[in-house]
Amino acid sequence: MTQFALLWVQNNTIHNNKSEVAAEGNPPAVLFRIRFEGAKMKKNNSILSLIINIDVLVAAVVLAMLIFLTFLGVIWRRLFGAPFTWLEEVQLACMVWIVFASAGAAFRYGNHVAIEMIVDLFPEKAQKYFSIFISVVVVAVISYLFVQSIGFIQLFIKSGRSTPMLKIPYALIYGIAPVSYILMILNYFYALIKGVKSEAKEAVVNE
């Protein structure tokens, strides 16, 4: 939805600038200004898109690292008979970061599993009350998990627990959890305000 909004703003600005050129007789200075503003807007849109999707970028980078190390570990074990004894620890850390980094983005793009069949059977007015109730439950559950994750992180820090081989602190591995819960709540309300639908519902509407 964010990308569609950015494209709409960009197209609208270009259309207005073209109207200005037509009114002023297409002078070179105006044409240069349009090109400069268009390039500047594209750059700003790219930066904004990168900031919004930083969680997706993190998940993608960690996923690529997980695939690469797993593939390399198989080659080393099969060809050289020397498996990476530390690989399981890295795989655990990668999977935790992939799940928590992408959880907020799943809310933003409507990728979370949602059973909406029963809710859709009710009238629109009743559906609004159901939406409010669901929002309260979602925020309450995520807030509870956020508080619990803070307690676990503090416990890991006090105990100084780390992985046996690489000595990676568990506080670092699971430190992404509180951040992820905050992003989940923010992205949930973003999707709610923007009217982001689940993939299944959107597919039915498009048909």
C-alpha positions as MATLAB code, in Angstrom:
seq = 'MTQFALLWVQNNTIHNNKSEVAAEGNPPAVLFRIRFEGAKMKKNNSILSLIINIDVLVAAVVLAMLIFLTFLGVIWRRLFGAPFTWLEEVQLACMVWIVFASAGAAFRYGNHVAIEMIVDLFPEKAQKYFSIFISVVVVAVISYLFVQSIGFIQLFIKSGRSTPMLKIPYALIYGIAPVSYILMILNYFYALIKGVKSEAKEAVVNE';
ca = [
       0.000    0.000    0.000;
       2.871    2.389    0.826;
       4.456    1.860   -2.563;
       1.163    2.552   -4.348;
       0.802    5.784   -2.350;
       4.330    6.888   -3.256;
       3.716    6.171   -6.944;
       0.454    8.154   -6.841;
       2.207   11.182   -5.311;
       5.022   10.955   -7.846;
       2.680   10.680  -10.834;
       0.525   13.519   -9.530;
       3.584   15.773   -9.118;
       4.864   14.973  -12.603;
       1.419   15.696  -14.057;
       1.307   19.092  -12.305;
       4.814   19.920  -13.477;
       3.896   19.061  -17.062;
       0.943   21.425  -16.779;
       3.319   24.180  -15.646;
       5.565   23.532  -18.640;
       2.620   23.738  -21.014;
       1.561   27.032  -19.461;
       5.059   28.572  -19.613;
       5.887   27.462  -23.141;
       8.353   24.676  -22.253;
      11.347   26.864  -21.330;
      14.609   24.915  -20.703;
      14.792   26.130  -17.082;
      11.385   24.643  -16.267;
      12.264   21.355  -17.975;
      15.491   21.147  -15.981;
      13.611   21.855  -12.754;
      11.096   19.077  -13.529;
      13.871   16.566  -14.164;
      15.700   17.625  -11.013;
      12.567   17.392   -8.862;
      11.678   14.027  -10.406;
      15.125   12.608   -9.643;
      15.026   14.046   -6.115;
      11.582   12.552   -5.500;
      12.703    9.129   -6.721;
      15.692    9.285   -4.372;
      13.515   10.322   -1.416;
      11.000    7.578   -2.235;
      13.799    4.988   -2.355;
      15.123    6.099    1.042;
      11.631    6.089    2.552;
      10.890    2.660    1.108;
      14.179    1.339    2.512;
      13.377    2.665    6.000;
       9.866    1.218    5.944;
      11.095   -2.179    4.767;
      14.223   -2.385    6.950;
      12.715   -5.380    8.760;
      12.269   -7.215    5.458;
      15.854   -6.369    4.498;
      17.183   -7.737    7.802;
      15.161  -10.944    7.427;
      16.335  -11.371    3.817;
      20.014  -10.889    4.701;
      19.832  -13.340    7.616;
      17.939  -15.864    5.456;
      20.615  -15.627    2.765;
      23.300  -16.162    5.408;
      21.412  -19.184    6.802;
      21.093  -20.788    3.357;
      24.742  -20.128    2.498;
      26.130  -21.525    5.771;
      23.839  -24.568    5.661;
      24.877  -25.330    2.069;
      28.541  -24.833    2.963;
      28.163  -27.079    6.008;
      26.769  -29.911    3.886;
      29.683  -29.649    1.431;
      32.260  -29.610    4.223;
      30.681  -32.639    5.912;
      30.241  -34.714    2.739;
      33.456  -33.891    0.876;
      35.948  -33.213    3.658;
      34.389  -35.138    6.529;
      34.717  -32.086    8.752;
      31.290  -30.784    9.777;
      30.925  -27.349   11.313;
      30.364  -28.067   14.997;
      29.123  -24.524   15.539;
      26.635  -24.512   12.640;
      23.589  -25.474   14.719;
      24.110  -22.483   17.003;
      24.233  -20.081   14.058;
      21.209  -21.718   12.455;
      19.227  -21.272   15.683;
      20.153  -17.594   15.888;
      19.330  -17.045   12.211;
      15.914  -18.681   12.469;
      15.015  -16.599   15.524;
      16.002  -13.385   13.754;
      14.198  -14.345   10.530;
      10.937  -15.073   12.363;
      10.941  -11.972   14.544;
      12.280   -9.609   11.861;
       9.588  -10.600    9.364;
       6.671  -10.772   11.827;
       5.963   -7.034   11.654;
       6.188   -7.032    7.863;
       3.652   -9.853    7.764;
       1.161   -7.552    9.510;
       2.015   -4.736    7.099;
       1.369   -6.822    3.985;
      -1.516   -8.915    5.332;
       0.416  -12.196    5.296;
      -0.596  -13.452    8.740;
      -3.051  -16.328    8.840;
      -6.574  -15.011    9.507;
      -9.802  -16.995    9.717;
     -12.326  -14.420    8.489;
     -15.071  -16.697    7.187;
     -17.204  -16.488   10.351;
     -16.776  -12.728   10.729;
     -17.782  -12.152    7.100;
     -21.128  -13.870    7.757;
     -22.212  -11.035   10.072;
     -23.600   -7.651    8.962;
     -21.134   -4.822    8.365;
     -22.048   -3.092   11.623;
     -21.351   -6.256   13.608;
     -18.091   -6.742   11.704;
     -16.873   -3.368   12.976;
     -17.426   -4.481   16.572;
     -15.615   -7.719   15.825;
     -12.712   -5.712   14.348;
     -12.466   -3.623   17.517;
     -12.571   -6.743   19.695;
      -9.914   -8.461   17.574;
      -7.707   -5.367   17.717;
      -7.925   -5.299   21.510;
      -7.058   -9.001   21.731;
      -4.132   -8.675   19.300;
      -2.635   -5.684   21.105;
      -3.160   -7.318   24.514;
      -1.470  -10.565   23.475;
       1.476   -8.835   21.794;
       1.885   -6.478   24.771;
       1.927   -9.462   27.128;
       4.585  -11.178   25.007;
       6.581   -7.936   24.937;
       6.627   -7.740   28.738;
       7.566  -11.418   29.024;
      10.370  -11.035   26.467;
      11.870   -8.166   28.484;
      11.960  -10.456   31.520;
      13.703  -13.213   29.557;
      16.276  -10.796   28.137;
      17.048   -9.474   31.623;
      17.433  -13.051   32.853;
      19.871  -13.866   30.048;
      21.889  -10.722   30.785;
      22.110  -11.455   34.521;
      23.016  -15.119   34.032;
      25.396  -14.395   31.169;
      24.193  -17.475   29.286;
      25.692  -18.043   25.858;
      25.972  -20.798   23.246;
      28.523  -23.554   24.040;
      30.751  -23.283   20.940;
      30.720  -19.697   19.688;
      29.749  -18.135   23.029;
      27.016  -16.054   21.401;
      25.027  -14.403   24.216;
      21.416  -15.544   24.311;
      20.523  -11.950   25.082;
      21.800  -11.061   21.607;
      19.981  -13.941   19.915;
      16.619  -13.149   21.498;
      17.209   -9.407   21.829;
      15.273   -8.811   18.630;
      12.044  -10.084   20.235;
      11.037   -6.884   22.135;
      11.795   -4.759   19.070;
       9.754   -7.114   16.934;
       6.720   -6.903   19.235;
       6.759   -3.106   19.046;
       6.983   -3.258   15.255;
       4.130   -5.774   15.188;
       1.805   -3.367   17.017;
       2.835   -0.416   14.831;
       2.415   -2.410   11.626;
      -0.885   -3.848   12.805;
      -2.390   -0.373   13.229;
      -0.767    0.751    9.984;
      -2.457   -2.112    8.133;
      -5.705   -1.370    9.943;
      -5.664    2.324    8.979;
      -4.597    1.630    5.392;
      -7.186   -1.119    5.029;
      -4.674   -3.832    4.170;
      -6.515   -7.092    3.568;
      -5.283  -10.631    3.965;
      -3.986  -12.289    0.812;
      -6.939  -14.696    0.697;
      -9.545  -11.937    0.982;
      -7.752   -9.756   -1.568;
      -7.654  -12.667   -4.012;
     -11.400  -13.168   -3.636;
     -12.056   -9.451   -4.193;
      -9.868   -9.380   -7.314;
     -11.731  -12.333   -8.779;
];
